[in-house]
């Protein structure tokens, strides 16, 4: 997964301007030029004529950076003096502190990577001291902790993207209000891919099940079922668990009534969580990039 930094910011240039509709582009040119004009007057810089300013915009010493936050509805244009590379440091919304949904997912997955690396270093040490059966017992809770962390990340991913989709559909509505409504009405549904999918279908007309293959779907279901057994029964399976399809699919991990995991299983579940994140992230970025220009133009039209 790519970091995808800076996606809630855009440099105002010819390519950016070309995405506004015919009814918006004249209004937006006048607005952006006014921001540029006032900034130049403030810092006592030479002011270019409007027709000149809107050519070779990325090469100008003074550039305009447009923020359009899909989470809190904050829209602002920022005149800056700097190079293109310097502008890449703008990654977070000034109002709510959030970055792009994809970057937030990247941060979540990176945390598990750090935890896994720490555990792997410890495993190499104990492999020089203990035999295979002893290592299996010593790592029992370690891999369980990684599963619990990974299911928490899955829940955050599914919930964050859901909220992001909702916010661009109802752009400008108070962020905290929508978030509170979602949290109150959905409970922990976003931990479970099948229940989360019901919300995506009903609220957004997005069917996650049709977007991923059978293995990914069932692995994500198994991941949460394993997590629940770990949390509620310390990894010991009961009669209820034995009746699930998950029990049949993870036979290789069961020893007696306990679920033993290793690095191979963890990496597989991490791969599946990353895959669903990539798929939803791509769908969100496509919709956001499509709606963004209309949202920006309407915001300025209604607030100026």
Buried (B, 14 or more C-beta within 10 A) or exposed (E): BEBBBBBBBBBBBEEBBEBBEEEBBEBBBEBBBEBBBEBBEEEEEEBBEBEEBBEEBBEBEBBBBBBBBBBBBBBBBBBBEBEEEEBEEBBBBEBBEBBBBBBBBBEBBEEBEEBBEEBEEEBEEEEEEBEEEEBEEBBBEBBBEBBBBBBBBBBBBBBBBBBBBBBBEEBBEEBEEBBEEBEEEBEEBBBBBEBBBBBBBEBBEBEBEEBBEEEBBBBBBBBBBBBBBBEEBEBEBEEEBEEBEBBEBBEEBBEEEBBBBBBEBBEBBBEBBBBBBBBBBEBBBEBBEEBBBBBBBBBBEEEE
